Amino acid sequence: MASSTSAGTGSTQEMFFGRREILNLIFKIFVPVQLQATTAPDTTSSSLEWRKQLLNLSLVSRAFSDPALDCLWTHLDSLTPLLKLHPGMRDIDGLYYFIGDIDDPKAARFHRYARAVRSIAFNAGGNTTHPISLAGMSWLGQQLKGRALLPGLQRVQFKDPNCDSVHMGLLPLILSPSIETVGFDGSFLSANTFHTYSLPIVCGGAPQLKHLLLEEYGVVSHTGIWGSLPTILRPLQRLESLTLLLPNTLSMPTAFLYQLIPNLRNITSLYLDTHTGSHSGSWNSVFAFGGTGELQCLTSLELVNRSGPNVCPCYPASLLKRATSMVFHISTSLTGSNQSRQAIETLSTMKNLKTVKIVPRTREVVIAPDNLKGFLRSLSLETFEIRGGTLFAENGVCGGGLSVLIDAAYAQDGEGTIRRPLRSLHTPIWRHTYHFPPIRTLVDIARNAIGLHHLSLCIDSTWIGPNNQTLKSLMETWEEPAVPSTLRHLEIADFRTSNFEPAEYRDLARLLDTIFPNLESLTMIDHDPTRDKKWDEHWKLIEEYRRMRRSLRIHGLSF
């Protein structure tokens, strides 16, 4: 019997270790998510930990070695490590030269890992590729004979490269029909080299290109970008997503989108942060589309507005009607009355709109919840986000301003209007006069926010609620609603003012599992570096208790 069991175990292990595709999936978990995204061209990662982990795994056993190393080579920040694998590479006076045949039998590792590369980021600083001599460039081009240096490459990003950098010289050698995603960012977009060489050769050498991103937060001084883009993009029949992030380049001609849109025949996702001078333009007289076949495949259109709380005049009304997401960057506080009325009136005519994001410039930008009610009450949104700033909350008012938003989003309008249920709500972590929501706010959300799946908020867990409420009293007065809370993911920032008592960990875990029976994760907000993380470890312990309670409850066991 023992020998039979041992034999069975051995065969199972052999089957597992012999399945390369299973090991590939396992080791892929160690690669950062942002490096695996098909549409996001940001292929840089500041952490080297994932590389160390894969390298260590490759040393565990022979079965682990090849798949772990293949995953390790899927992303490169520089071509230097790969070029060093070729036996013909020589470093002479600080420049790379190559001697011999690129298909030298001793170059097997070079070719193997060249085939494994899926994404590469060419950086102007940091891990730059070592300079290659003109002779080295000529040798590579002659030896490759039209073949791609990286035949499996899918994603490329140029992070502010110099016009005459080694990366520009290598560009024709790495282009391949397999490339699907390309991103350019930084001041390189102002260079004549970008418009007349780099972008055209990428679009011509990557016929399967699906995702293109152009990003520059400075000012693009070369105004030729507006004239060259429509022409250069015309041959890209397979282009599915285009992102133009040029927020401070206020030189867009009013006819630019009129010329661009007809060339985006198969585009499904479009992100625009482009603006005319002084954010003005008479669009309706020169631009119209919708009934002539343009943008028939479009399913996602995000427009960024930089005219305060108002819809930016830079976009034509016919384009606004197709928007699924609107972003408002604001630099002044919204504490008056009806400051968002014009935007809400315009957005209410946009039937495809699902998402609204408000992005205050600094923490000093204060927003009164009453200025936001209209977005939630008048629009049929799935996502509403306030990314930064400070939410105004009156002293003594329970909820820290959050209750105003919840009431607006989920109150019945009495007119029988069917709205999309708000599924994601992201609120600022800062409050005016530091009046943060108490624990009781979570109970109110569990009762009223039916349909909400994701919530991000700040709390003060020291304050349970008004009238000297306690965790025990909240549990004793809790009544199961007709429809249990739908919340799946909860992000919090705790501004607690005193230490936790030992019993609070279990009591908070019990409360959360009771009011949010479908909750899958509780995490701490990590997008604000100024937030005090003093209580994060305490909440991790609370989350462990909650998960344990949930697991026992799901399996019908008592805690």
URGI-V161971 format. One record per helix or strand of 3 or more residues. SS is the DSSP state (~ for helix, > for strand). FROM is the first residue (numbers start at 1). LEN is the number of residues. If there is no record, write none. Layout:
ss->SS from->FROM len->LEN
ss->SS from->FROM len->LEN
This chain:
ss->~ from->2 len->17
ss->~ from->20 len->9
ss->~ from->33 len->4
ss->~ from->49 len->10
ss->~ from->62 len->11
ss->~ from->80 len->4
ss->> from->89 len->4
ss->> from->95 len->4
ss->~ from->105 len->12
ss->> from->119 len->5
ss->~ from->134 len->11
ss->> from->155 len->5
ss->~ from->166 len->9
ss->> from->181 len->5
ss->~ from->187 len->4
ss->~ from->192 len->14
ss->> from->211 len->5
ss->~ from->225 len->9
ss->> from->241 len->5
ss->~ from->256 len->6
ss->> from->269 len->5
ss->~ from->277 len->3
ss->> from->300 len->6
ss->~ from->317 len->4
ss->> from->325 len->6
ss->~ from->341 len->7
ss->> from->355 len->6
ss->> from->366 len->3
ss->~ from->369 len->3
ss->~ from->373 len->6
ss->> from->383 len->4
ss->> from->390 len->3
ss->~ from->402 len->9
ss->> from->424 len->3
ss->~ from->432 len->3
ss->~ from->440 len->9
ss->> from->454 len->6
ss->~ from->471 len->7
ss->> from->489 len->6
ss->~ from->502 len->14
ss->> from->521 len->4
ss->~ from->536 len->19
